[in-house]
C-alpha cells in the first residue's frame, strides 16, 4: 500500500502564518475502486488566497491548493495512466479520487485533463494556462472593459496575475502602470514585459509617482492589494473609471478586528461615478478552456511572456507559501514535487 504525505491544518493562521500552524503527516492510500484514479503530484501551487481561505476550513483539514499531478493508476477510461490532471487536491503528494466528482473544498471544482501544451512546461497549468491566467483574462477584460488609449494601474504587478493583466492591457492599446515592491521587479515589468511605468511602493511616494506617470488620470484599476495603495489609486481615477477587485493582499495577515485603515473611498467613487466590482474567477467556469486556449495562443504568438519562481521539494511548501505573502516571487510561484 502506498504511503503518501499531506499538510494538515493544526491551527488556523493568526497574523503571519507560522510553521507549526501546519503539520506534515504520512498516510496510507486505499486501493482505487471502479471510476477512480491514483495521482502523484508533479507541481503544486502556492497563492495568496490560501492565507485568506485557511480560516474557512475546519482544523484537521488538508491545506487547500491546486496542483498538476500525473495519473499513475486508473480505473476510469476517461482518465488514462500517464495523463496529467489539474485539480484542487490540496497540499498532498498523492490522492485517490473520483475525477467525475467535484473537489470537497471551497472551490467545488472538478479536476480536468491538462491540455497538451507542446514544448511549454506543464507547470503553466498552475499559472498563465490555468487559474491565474483566467483570472487575469476575464477579471480584466470582462470587468474593466478596457478601451485603447486608456490608462490602467495594476497592483502586485510582478505576480502571476498582475504581470499577466499588464501584458493583456498592452495588447489592447492601454498605457500600463504597475505597482510592485522592488527595483528588480520594476525593471522586469518595464524592460521585459513592456509596462510603460513601474512604481516601487516601498521606496516611492506612490501618489506623487502615479500623478507623474498618469497626469491625465487613471481609467482602469486592477486591484490585488487593497489598503492605502488602493485608496491612492482610486483617488486619481477619471470619470466613469472601472475597478476590478481581484484580491486584498495587504490585509490577509490581519484578523477581522484589526484590519488596516485606509483613506475613505466614497468621495472619489461618488464624484467620479466609479464602478467597483469584485469577482471570483470561477464565475467563468463555463468558459475555462476558452480562456486557456486564448492565453496559449498569445504565448505562441509571443504576446505573453511568463516567469516562474520554482521551489524544489514538497517539504518546502510552507516556505514557498510564506515567500509569496512576502512578495519574494516574480511571476507564478510553484513547488516542484
Residue frames relative to the residue before (quaternion, step in Angstrom):
aa qw qx qy qz dx dy dz
X 1.0000 0.0000 0.0000 0.0000 0.00 0.00 0.00
X 0.4605 -0.7120 0.4666 0.2516 3.56 -0.88 1.00
X 0.2333 -0.7475 0.6077 0.1326 3.56 -1.00 0.91
X 0.1050 -0.8063 0.5821 0.0080 3.56 -0.77 1.10
X 0.3360 -0.7191 0.5689 0.2155 3.55 -1.37 0.10
X 0.0250 0.7855 -0.6182 0.0152 3.54 -1.20 0.57
X 0.3698 -0.6806 0.5813 0.2493 3.53 -1.29 0.47
X 0.1474 -0.8004 0.5804 0.0286 3.55 -0.73 1.16
X 0.4593 -0.6707 0.5099 0.2816 3.59 -1.05 0.81
X 0.1154 -0.8110 0.5725 0.0336 3.57 -0.44 1.23
X 0.7678 0.0241 -0.0286 0.6395 3.58 1.25 -0.54
X 0.4688 -0.6522 0.5038 0.3179 3.57 -0.98 0.73
X 0.5721 -0.6008 0.4298 0.3564 3.56 -1.05 0.76
X 0.0172 -0.7589 0.6509 -0.0132 3.54 -1.04 0.89
X 0.7766 0.0152 -0.0689 0.6260 3.55 -0.16 1.29
X 0.7889 -0.2210 0.1873 0.5419 3.57 -1.03 -0.73
X 0.5208 -0.6482 0.4454 0.3319 3.63 -0.84 0.91
X 0.1941 -0.7763 0.5946 0.0781 3.54 -1.06 0.87
X 0.6488 -0.5661 0.3335 0.3839 3.59 -1.04 0.72
X 0.7232 0.4424 -0.2786 0.4513 3.59 0.91 -0.76
X 0.4413 0.6574 -0.4789 0.3792 3.61 1.23 0.27
X 0.7499 0.2616 -0.1507 0.5886 3.56 1.25 -0.50
X 0.1862 -0.7718 0.5996 0.1004 3.56 -1.12 0.71
X 0.3123 -0.7374 0.5702 0.1834 3.57 -0.86 0.97
X 0.0223 -0.8217 0.5674 -0.0494 3.56 -0.53 1.21
X 0.3133 -0.6918 0.6080 0.2315 3.53 -1.29 0.39
X 0.0231 0.7915 -0.6102 0.0248 3.56 -1.15 0.61
X 0.4431 -0.6854 0.5151 0.2619 3.54 -1.21 0.53
X 0.3355 -0.7349 0.5589 0.1872 3.54 -1.00 0.87
X 0.4035 -0.7032 0.5300 0.2486 3.55 -0.93 0.88
X 0.6186 -0.5252 0.4108 0.4156 3.61 -1.21 0.30
X 0.4924 -0.6628 0.4707 0.3109 3.58 -1.08 0.66
X 0.3328 -0.7232 0.5773 0.1815 3.53 -1.25 0.64
X 0.7064 -0.4136 0.3384 0.4641 3.56 -1.31 0.08
X 0.7852 0.2826 -0.2432 0.4945 3.58 -0.91 0.99
X 0.6715 0.5080 -0.2893 0.4553 3.58 1.27 -0.26
X 0.2058 -0.7445 0.6193 0.1410 3.51 -1.39 0.22
X 0.2794 -0.6970 0.6280 0.2045 3.53 -1.37 0.36
X 0.0649 -0.8192 0.5698 -0.0054 3.56 -0.72 1.07
X 0.2103 -0.7470 0.6188 0.1217 3.53 -1.26 0.62
X 0.4897 -0.6856 0.4557 0.2873 3.57 -0.77 1.06
X 0.1631 -0.7624 0.6181 0.1003 3.55 -1.13 0.73
X 0.7718 -0.0181 0.0337 0.6347 3.57 0.97 -0.96
X 0.1299 -0.7848 0.6032 0.0584 3.57 -1.00 0.86
X 0.3824 -0.7402 0.5168 0.1970 3.54 -1.02 0.86
X 0.0712 -0.7339 0.6696 0.0894 3.55 -1.23 0.62
X 0.0090 0.8207 -0.5605 0.1102 3.54 -0.69 1.20
X 0.6189 -0.5682 0.3882 0.3787 3.61 -1.14 0.55
X 0.6080 0.5894 -0.3736 0.3786 3.62 0.98 -0.75
X 0.5623 0.6213 -0.3881 0.3836 3.58 1.15 -0.55
X 0.6074 0.5464 -0.3484 0.4595 3.58 1.12 -0.64
X 0.6961 0.4845 -0.2761 0.4521 3.57 0.91 -0.94
X 0.7459 0.4344 -0.2296 0.4497 3.59 0.93 -0.87
X 0.4551 0.7194 -0.4361 0.2920 3.59 1.22 -0.36
X 0.7072 0.4827 -0.2724 0.4389 3.58 0.88 -0.93
X 0.5979 0.5656 -0.3639 0.4362 3.60 1.25 -0.17
X 0.6602 0.5004 -0.2979 0.4743 3.58 1.27 -0.26
X 0.5068 -0.6509 0.4593 0.3296 3.61 -1.01 0.68
X 0.5917 -0.5494 0.4457 0.3866 3.55 -1.19 0.55
X 0.7300 0.3767 -0.3050 0.4818 3.54 -1.02 0.85
X 0.5328 0.6182 -0.4045 0.4128 3.57 1.31 -0.16
X 0.5264 -0.5738 0.5130 0.3613 3.53 -1.29 0.38
X 0.5287 -0.6240 0.4681 0.3346 3.58 -0.96 0.88
X 0.4297 -0.7469 0.4530 0.2287 3.55 -0.80 1.05
X 0.3308 0.7383 -0.5559 0.1909 3.53 -1.26 0.48
X 0.4659 -0.6740 0.5046 0.2722 3.52 -1.28 0.44
X 0.0218 -0.7943 0.6067 0.0219 3.54 -1.25 0.42
X 0.3234 -0.6523 0.6345 0.2593 3.48 -1.41 0.28
X 0.0164 -0.8162 0.5754 -0.0504 3.55 -0.68 1.13
X 0.3859 -0.6822 0.5632 0.2617 3.55 -1.29 0.37
X 0.4057 -0.6813 0.5552 0.2509 3.54 -1.07 0.81
X 0.0879 -0.8339 0.5445 0.0188 3.59 -0.51 1.16
X 0.7649 0.0530 -0.0913 0.6355 3.59 1.32 -0.07
X 0.0070 0.8302 -0.5554 0.0476 3.57 -0.93 0.84
X 0.0506 -0.7341 0.6752 0.0506 3.49 -1.27 0.73
X 0.5834 0.5016 -0.3791 0.5142 3.52 1.15 0.83
X 0.3702 -0.7819 0.4507 0.2200 3.63 -0.31 1.20
X 0.6319 0.5375 -0.3377 0.4448 3.61 1.16 -0.43
X 0.7496 0.2874 -0.1585 0.5748 3.57 1.29 -0.32
X 0.0482 -0.8631 0.5027 0.0049 3.59 0.43 1.23
X 0.6459 -0.5073 0.4143 0.3922 3.54 -1.31 0.45
X 0.7544 0.3772 -0.2927 0.4504 3.56 -1.04 0.85
X 0.6053 0.5480 -0.3620 0.4496 3.57 1.19 -0.43
X 0.3798 -0.6764 0.5734 0.2636 3.53 -1.27 0.46
X 0.1306 -0.7897 0.5983 0.0374 3.52 -1.10 0.79
X 0.2403 -0.7374 0.6101 0.1624 3.56 -1.13 0.69
X 0.2259 0.7736 -0.5726 0.1507 3.54 -0.95 0.85
X 0.4854 -0.6355 0.5149 0.3090 3.53 -1.32 0.33
X 0.0807 0.8410 -0.5215 0.1194 3.52 0.46 1.32
X 0.5139 -0.6562 0.4113 0.3690 3.58 1.26 -0.12
X 0.6638 -0.4799 0.3871 0.4232 3.52 -1.35 -0.14
X 0.3564 0.7141 -0.5091 0.3222 3.55 0.34 1.30
X 0.4670 -0.6702 0.4967 0.2932 3.57 -1.20 0.52
X 0.7980 0.0581 0.0070 0.5998 3.59 1.07 -0.75
X 0.0478 -0.7916 0.6088 0.0205 3.53 -1.23 0.52
X 0.2060 -0.6917 0.6711 0.1695 3.50 -1.30 0.57
X 0.1587 0.8070 -0.5479 0.1528 3.57 -0.70 1.03
X 0.3892 -0.6408 0.5986 0.2819 3.48 -1.40 0.26
X 0.3194 -0.7992 0.4729 0.1890 3.62 -0.31 1.18
X 0.5991 0.5590 -0.3690 0.4387 3.59 1.23 -0.16
X 0.6627 0.4721 -0.3009 0.4974 3.57 1.29 -0.09
X 0.5064 -0.6452 0.4678 0.3294 3.62 -1.02 0.69
X 0.6077 -0.5595 0.4176 0.3785 3.55 -1.23 0.50
X 0.4065 -0.7092 0.5276 0.2311 3.54 -1.13 0.73
X 0.5196 0.5979 -0.4427 0.4202 3.56 0.60 1.17
X 0.7763 -0.3559 0.2403 0.4615 3.57 -1.24 -0.31
X 0.6673 0.5278 -0.3058 0.4274 3.59 1.14 -0.51
X 0.1339 -0.8272 0.5321 0.1210 3.57 1.11 -0.71
X 0.4183 0.7174 -0.4391 0.3429 3.56 1.11 0.83
X 0.4292 -0.6863 0.5243 0.2643 3.56 -1.09 0.71
X 0.4802 -0.6388 0.5027 0.3297 3.59 -1.08 0.63
X 0.1092 -0.7942 0.5936 0.0704 3.57 -1.23 0.37
X 0.5715 -0.5728 0.4639 0.3607 3.54 -1.23 0.55
X 0.4289 -0.6918 0.5172 0.2647 3.58 -0.87 0.97
X 0.4560 -0.6882 0.4825 0.2927 3.61 -0.76 0.95
X 0.5682 -0.5812 0.4564 0.3621 3.56 -1.26 0.38
X 0.1673 -0.8104 0.5577 0.0644 3.58 -0.53 1.20
X 0.4856 -0.6719 0.4382 0.3476 3.58 1.26 0.12
X 0.8278 -0.1921 0.1571 0.5032 3.57 -0.80 -1.03
X 0.5288 0.6208 -0.4162 0.4022 3.58 1.25 0.10
X 0.5664 -0.6307 0.3990 0.3496 3.63 -1.03 0.65
X 0.5487 -0.6290 0.4474 0.3210 3.55 -1.07 0.79
X 0.5479 0.6324 -0.3898 0.3847 3.59 1.18 -0.47
X 0.5416 0.6246 -0.4043 0.3912 3.60 1.19 -0.36
X 0.5380 0.6110 -0.4031 0.4181 3.60 1.25 -0.27
X 0.6705 0.4323 -0.2956 0.5255 3.58 1.31 -0.19
X 0.7339 0.3853 -0.2059 0.5201 3.56 1.30 -0.12
X 0.8604 0.0578 -0.0184 0.5060 3.55 -0.65 -1.15
X 0.7570 0.3208 -0.1910 0.5363 3.57 1.12 -0.58
X 0.6660 0.4204 -0.3119 0.5314 3.51 1.05 0.91
X 0.8526 -0.1420 0.1046 0.4919 3.54 -1.12 -0.71
X 0.6868 0.4603 -0.3209 0.4620 3.68 0.75 -0.85
X 0.6408 0.5364 -0.3268 0.4414 3.58 1.02 -0.75
X 0.6853 0.4539 -0.2809 0.4954 3.56 0.96 -0.83
X 0.5723 0.5704 -0.3713 0.4575 3.57 1.16 -0.56
X 0.6810 0.4811 -0.2797 0.4760 3.56 0.92 -0.93
X 0.6856 0.5115 -0.2884 0.4303 3.56 0.82 -1.02
X 0.7739 0.3522 -0.1949 0.4890 3.56 0.60 -1.13
X 0.6543 0.5377 -0.3229 0.4225 3.57 0.93 -0.84
X 0.7007 0.4299 -0.2688 0.5019 3.57 1.08 -0.64
X 0.7474 0.4276 -0.2496 0.4430 3.59 0.61 -1.10
X 0.7224 0.4563 -0.2627 0.4482 3.59 0.88 -0.88
X 0.7529 0.3791 -0.2164 0.4926 3.60 1.03 -0.68
X 0.7253 0.4083 -0.2561 0.4915 3.61 0.85 -0.88
X 0.1337 -0.8259 0.5347 0.1190 3.59 1.19 -0.55
X 0.0281 0.8655 -0.4989 0.0362 3.58 0.75 1.09
X 0.1888 -0.7535 0.6204 0.1080 3.52 -1.28 0.59
X 0.5916 -0.5797 0.4261 0.3639 3.57 -1.07 0.76
X 0.7617 0.3428 -0.2757 0.4756 3.55 -0.98 0.90
X 0.5883 0.5705 -0.3750 0.4334 3.59 1.25 -0.24
X 0.3923 -0.6881 0.5594 0.2443 3.53 -1.38 0.18
X 0.0819 -0.7874 0.6104 0.0258 3.55 -0.94 0.95
X 0.1862 -0.7355 0.6395 0.1244 3.53 -1.21 0.70
X 0.0998 -0.7817 0.6150 0.0263 3.55 -0.99 0.92
X 0.1893 -0.7706 0.5964 0.1209 3.60 -0.81 0.96
X 0.7642 0.1983 -0.2630 0.5545 3.53 -1.26 0.62
X 0.1312 0.8883 -0.4320 0.0840 3.49 1.18 0.83
X 0.6994 0.4446 -0.2849 0.4817 3.61 1.15 -0.37
X 0.5040 0.6431 -0.4262 0.3883 3.57 1.27 0.21
X 0.7616 -0.3923 0.2584 0.4464 3.55 -1.32 0.05
X 0.7337 0.4054 -0.2312 0.4939 3.59 0.88 -0.93
X 0.6887 0.5154 -0.2961 0.4152 3.58 0.78 -1.02
X 0.6633 0.5013 -0.3116 0.4601 3.59 0.93 -0.85
X 0.6345 0.5261 -0.3071 0.4757 3.55 1.16 -0.68
X 0.6378 0.5333 -0.3227 0.4524 3.59 0.94 -0.90
X 0.6644 0.5255 -0.3090 0.4324 3.56 0.87 -0.94
X 0.6674 0.4935 -0.3026 0.4685 3.56 1.00 -0.79
X 0.6202 0.5163 -0.3454 0.4791 3.59 1.02 -0.71
X 0.6409 0.5327 -0.3232 0.4484 3.57 0.99 -0.84
X 0.6431 0.5116 -0.3277 0.4662 3.59 0.97 -0.79
X 0.6182 0.5475 -0.3344 0.4541 3.59 1.04 -0.76
X 0.7357 0.4069 -0.2137 0.4975 3.56 1.09 -0.74
X 0.6170 -0.6334 0.3178 0.3423 3.55 1.21 0.47
X 0.4699 0.6751 -0.4470 0.3517 3.59 1.15 0.53
X 0.4450 -0.5936 0.5844 0.3288 3.51 -1.36 0.29
X 0.1461 -0.8336 0.5324 0.0164 3.58 -0.66 1.14
X 0.0571 -0.7757 0.6284 -0.0097 3.54 -0.86 1.08
X 0.1308 -0.8033 0.5785 0.0541 3.56 -0.71 1.07
X 0.1766 -0.7486 0.6287 0.1143 3.54 -1.14 0.71
X 0.1027 0.7994 -0.5738 0.1458 3.56 -0.69 1.14
X 0.5614 -0.6951 0.3827 0.2351 3.57 -1.27 0.08
X 0.7772 0.2406 -0.2064 0.5436 3.61 1.09 0.41
X 0.6191 -0.5429 0.4201 0.3814 3.55 -1.28 0.43
X 0.6178 0.5499 -0.3438 0.4446 3.59 1.04 -0.76
X 0.6765 0.4848 -0.2926 0.4709 3.57 0.92 -0.89
X 0.6196 0.5372 -0.3442 0.4573 3.60 1.00 -0.77
X 0.6598 0.5138 -0.3035 0.4568 3.56 0.93 -0.90
X 0.6489 0.5188 -0.3138 0.4597 3.58 0.98 -0.85
X 0.6526 0.5275 -0.3203 0.4396 3.57 0.92 -0.89
X 0.7373 0.4178 -0.2353 0.4759 3.58 0.84 -0.95
X 0.7499 0.4351 -0.2338 0.4400 3.58 0.72 -1.07
X 0.7860 0.3427 -0.1697 0.4858 3.58 0.91 -0.88
X 0.7841 0.3438 -0.1756 0.4859 3.58 0.92 -0.87
X 0.5027 -0.7071 0.3943 0.3031 3.60 1.23 -0.12
X 0.2986 0.7281 -0.5531 0.2735 3.60 1.15 0.46
X 0.4960 -0.6638 0.4706 0.3029 3.58 -1.08 0.67
X 0.7893 -0.0084 0.0344 0.6130 3.58 1.07 -0.76
X 0.0806 -0.7622 0.6378 0.0767 3.55 -1.26 0.48
X 0.1841 -0.7833 0.5908 0.0585 3.55 -0.93 1.00
X 0.2647 -0.7429 0.5972 0.1461 3.57 -0.90 0.99
X 0.2962 -0.8063 0.4837 0.1676 3.58 -0.20 1.25
X 0.6223 0.5559 -0.3465 0.4285 3.59 1.20 -0.36
X 0.7935 0.2766 -0.1408 0.5235 3.60 1.13 -0.55
X 0.7005 0.4537 -0.2657 0.4826 3.60 1.16 -0.48
X 0.4514 -0.5835 0.5853 0.3364 3.52 -1.35 0.34
X 0.3543 -0.7917 0.4510 0.2102 3.57 -0.11 1.32
X 0.6607 0.5173 -0.3231 0.4375 3.59 0.85 -0.90
X 0.6935 0.4682 -0.2768 0.4725 3.59 0.88 -0.95
X 0.6619 0.5083 -0.3088 0.4561 3.58 0.95 -0.88
X 0.6542 0.5055 -0.3146 0.4663 3.57 1.02 -0.79
X 0.6309 0.5322 -0.3304 0.4577 3.58 1.00 -0.80
X 0.6632 0.4925 -0.2995 0.4774 3.57 1.05 -0.75
X 0.6993 0.4684 -0.2739 0.4653 3.59 0.94 -0.88
X 0.7924 0.1631 -0.0699 0.5837 3.59 1.11 -0.71
X 0.0662 -0.8507 0.5204 0.0321 3.62 0.51 1.16
X 0.7069 0.4321 -0.2583 0.4968 3.59 1.18 -0.48
X 0.6439 -0.5561 0.3114 0.4232 3.57 1.26 0.32
X 0.4732 -0.6647 0.5241 0.2440 3.51 -1.43 0.19
X 0.2783 -0.7831 0.5389 0.1373 3.58 -0.91 0.94
X 0.7956 0.1198 -0.0350 0.5928 3.57 1.02 -0.82
X 0.0591 -0.7860 0.6149 0.0255 3.55 -1.08 0.74
X 0.1366 -0.7627 0.6287 0.0656 3.57 -0.78 1.07
X 0.1476 -0.8582 0.4916 -0.0040 3.52 -0.17 1.41
X 0.0493 -0.8075 0.5878 -0.0051 3.55 -0.62 1.17
X 0.7663 0.4414 -0.1816 0.4301 3.59 1.18 -0.42
X 0.2610 -0.7635 0.5483 0.2198 3.61 0.98 -0.70
X 0.6371 0.5865 -0.3612 0.3459 3.56 -1.21 -0.52
X 0.8057 -0.3124 0.2112 0.4568 3.53 -1.31 -0.31
X 0.5899 0.5607 -0.3817 0.4381 3.61 1.06 -0.63
X 0.6641 0.4967 -0.3083 0.4660 3.58 0.94 -0.82
X 0.6221 0.5245 -0.3449 0.4679 3.58 1.01 -0.71
X 0.6335 0.5348 -0.3214 0.4575 3.57 1.04 -0.80
X 0.6722 0.4844 -0.3024 0.4712 3.58 0.88 -0.91
X 0.6834 0.4985 -0.2962 0.4435 3.59 0.81 -0.99
X 0.6243 0.5484 -0.3428 0.4381 3.59 1.09 -0.62
X 0.7300 0.3894 -0.2325 0.5113 3.59 1.22 -0.36
X 0.4418 0.7079 -0.4484 0.3205 3.58 1.20 0.43
X 0.4990 -0.6734 0.4796 0.2598 3.51 -1.23 0.63
X 0.7098 -0.4218 0.3512 0.4414 3.53 -1.36 0.16
X 0.8454 0.0941 -0.1289 0.5098 3.55 -0.97 1.02
X 0.2612 0.7749 -0.5297 0.2252 3.59 1.08 0.66
X 0.2715 -0.7630 0.5701 0.1379 3.56 -1.22 0.56
X 0.1299 -0.7879 0.6010 0.0347 3.55 -0.95 0.97
X 0.1484 -0.7634 0.6251 0.0660 3.54 -0.85 1.05
X 0.1681 -0.8097 0.5584 0.0661 3.58 -0.45 1.23
X 0.1060 -0.8300 0.5475 -0.0023 3.53 -0.34 1.33
X 0.8065 -0.0904 0.0987 0.5759 3.58 1.04 -0.77
X 0.2277 -0.7537 0.5989 0.1462 3.54 -1.34 0.06
X 0.0706 -0.8649 0.4965 0.0220 3.55 0.75 1.13
X 0.5985 0.6141 -0.3586 0.3688 3.58 1.06 -0.72
X 0.7793 0.3221 -0.1788 0.5070 3.61 1.12 -0.49
X 0.3916 0.7567 -0.4724 0.2254 3.63 1.17 0.05
X 0.7119 0.4222 -0.2677 0.4932 3.60 1.09 -0.58
X 0.5937 0.5508 -0.3606 0.4628 3.59 1.31 0.16
X 0.4039 -0.6924 0.5402 0.2562 3.55 -1.14 0.65
X 0.7178 -0.4490 0.3076 0.4343 3.60 -1.27 0.21
X 0.7096 0.4726 -0.2634 0.4514 3.60 1.08 -0.65
X 0.7862 0.2646 -0.1614 0.5346 3.61 1.19 -0.23
X 0.1427 0.8059 -0.5548 0.1498 3.55 0.94 0.93
X 0.5346 -0.6373 0.4344 0.3455 3.62 -0.99 0.73
X 0.4208 -0.7035 0.5201 0.2398 3.54 -1.07 0.79
X 0.0215 -0.7898 0.6128 -0.0164 3.55 -1.10 0.75
X 0.6617 -0.5103 0.3765 0.4000 3.55 -1.24 0.52
X 0.5354 -0.6486 0.4377 0.3179 3.58 -0.92 0.91
X 0.3740 -0.7774 0.4798 0.1598 3.56 -0.94 0.96
X 0.5589 0.6861 -0.3817 0.2667 3.55 1.04 -0.79
X 0.6307 0.5319 -0.3769 0.4211 3.69 0.86 -0.68
X 0.6822 0.4699 -0.2886 0.4801 3.59 1.00 -0.81
X 0.6304 0.5337 -0.3276 0.4587 3.56 1.02 -0.83
X 0.6919 0.4857 -0.2740 0.4586 3.55 0.90 -0.94
X 0.7272 0.4633 -0.2725 0.4270 3.58 0.65 -1.09
X 0.7645 0.3222 -0.1918 0.5244 3.60 1.06 -0.69
X 0.3910 -0.7607 0.4536 0.2502 3.58 1.30 0.27
X 0.1471 0.8326 -0.5136 0.1463 3.53 0.89 1.03
X 0.2708 -0.7230 0.6105 0.1767 3.53 -1.24 0.52
X 0.0292 -0.8008 0.5969 -0.0394 3.57 -0.60 1.19
X 0.0595 0.8152 -0.5683 0.0944 3.55 -0.65 1.11
X 0.2586 -0.7478 0.5944 0.1438 3.54 -0.92 0.99
X 0.0465 -0.8096 0.5850 0.0150 3.57 -1.18 0.47
X 0.1979 -0.6875 0.6781 0.1683 3.48 -1.43 0.36
X 0.5355 -0.7007 0.3623 0.3018 3.55 -0.69 1.09
X 0.5824 0.5914 -0.3873 0.4014 3.61 1.12 -0.47
X 0.3924 0.6856 -0.4859 0.3740 3.58 1.29 0.10
X 0.7666 0.3357 -0.1613 0.5232 3.59 1.07 -0.77
X 0.2070 0.8179 -0.5170 0.1448 3.59 1.13 0.58
X 0.6466 0.5242 -0.3291 0.4459 3.60 1.09 -0.63
X 0.7165 0.3678 -0.2399 0.5420 3.60 1.29 -0.16
X 0.2449 0.8339 -0.4729 0.1450 3.57 1.27 0.35
X 0.7253 0.4275 -0.2534 0.4765 3.58 0.72 -1.04
X 0.5657 0.5800 -0.3802 0.4462 3.58 1.13 -0.54
X 0.6703 0.4952 -0.2961 0.4667 3.57 0.96 -0.85
X 0.6419 0.5198 -0.3204 0.4638 3.57 0.98 -0.85
X 0.6670 0.5042 -0.3051 0.4559 3.58 0.92 -0.88
X 0.6388 0.5216 -0.3238 0.4637 3.59 1.03 -0.79
X 0.6874 0.4733 -0.2867 0.4705 3.59 0.87 -0.92
X 0.6187 0.5354 -0.3388 0.4644 3.58 1.06 -0.73
X 0.6440 0.5143 -0.3227 0.4654 3.60 0.95 -0.83
X 0.6586 0.5070 -0.3153 0.4580 3.60 0.97 -0.81
X 0.6199 0.5158 -0.3444 0.4807 3.59 1.06 -0.69
X 0.6563 0.5187 -0.3085 0.4528 3.58 0.90 -0.93
X 0.7018 0.4605 -0.2574 0.4787 3.58 1.06 -0.78
X 0.5084 -0.6706 0.4060 0.3564 3.58 1.28 -0.05
X 0.4949 0.6786 -0.4164 0.3481 3.59 1.24 0.28
X 0.7445 0.2775 -0.1743 0.5817 3.57 1.27 -0.36
X 0.1211 -0.7646 0.6296 0.0663 3.54 -0.97 0.92
X 0.1599 -0.7926 0.5823 0.0844 3.56 -1.03 0.77
X 0.0670 -0.7613 0.6426 0.0551 3.52 -1.30 0.41
X 0.1417 -0.7968 0.5851 0.0522 3.54 -1.01 0.85
X 0.2164 -0.7099 0.6513 0.1580 3.54 -1.18 0.68
X 0.0897 -0.8447 0.5273 -0.0160 3.55 -0.25 1.33
X 0.1388 -0.7554 0.6374 0.0622 3.55 -0.94 1.01
X 0.3107 -0.7626 0.5413 0.1701 3.59 -0.81 1.00
X 0.8085 0.3437 -0.2391 0.4134 3.54 -1.04 0.84
X 0.4767 -0.6958 0.4709 0.2585 3.55 -0.77 1.11
X 0.6335 0.5562 -0.3309 0.4240 3.58 1.08 -0.69
X 0.6789 0.4741 -0.2803 0.4856 3.59 1.30 -0.22
X 0.2762 0.7939 -0.5000 0.2086 3.59 1.25 0.33
X 0.6884 0.4988 -0.3045 0.4297 3.58 0.77 -1.00
X 0.6609 0.5064 -0.3140 0.4562 3.59 0.88 -0.89
X 0.6438 0.5138 -0.3227 0.4663 3.60 1.00 -0.78
X 0.6420 0.5349 -0.3079 0.4548 3.55 1.02 -0.83
X 0.6771 0.4696 -0.2894 0.4871 3.59 0.85 -0.94
X 0.5997 0.5705 -0.3529 0.4363 3.58 1.10 -0.66
X 0.6268 0.5252 -0.3293 0.4721 3.58 1.06 -0.73
X 0.6678 0.5028 -0.3046 0.4566 3.58 0.91 -0.89
X 0.7060 0.4227 -0.2502 0.5102 3.58 1.19 -0.54
X 0.5198 -0.6839 0.3903 0.3314 3.57 1.27 0.15
X 0.3659 0.7596 -0.4757 0.2506 3.59 1.13 0.52
X 0.6406 0.5330 -0.3280 0.4450 3.58 1.19 -0.37
X 0.1720 -0.7020 0.6718 0.1620 3.50 -1.37 0.39
X 0.7860 0.1299 -0.1487 0.5858 3.57 -0.62 1.11
X 0.7804 -0.3365 0.2506 0.4637 3.57 -1.22 -0.54
X 0.2671 -0.7473 0.5906 0.1465 3.56 -0.95 0.93
X 0.0757 0.7878 -0.6059 0.0808 3.55 -0.84 1.05
X 0.2912 -0.7100 0.6097 0.1982 3.52 -1.35 0.36
X 0.2477 -0.7561 0.5899 0.1377 3.56 -0.87 0.98
X 0.4436 -0.7291 0.4603 0.2445 3.54 -0.64 1.18
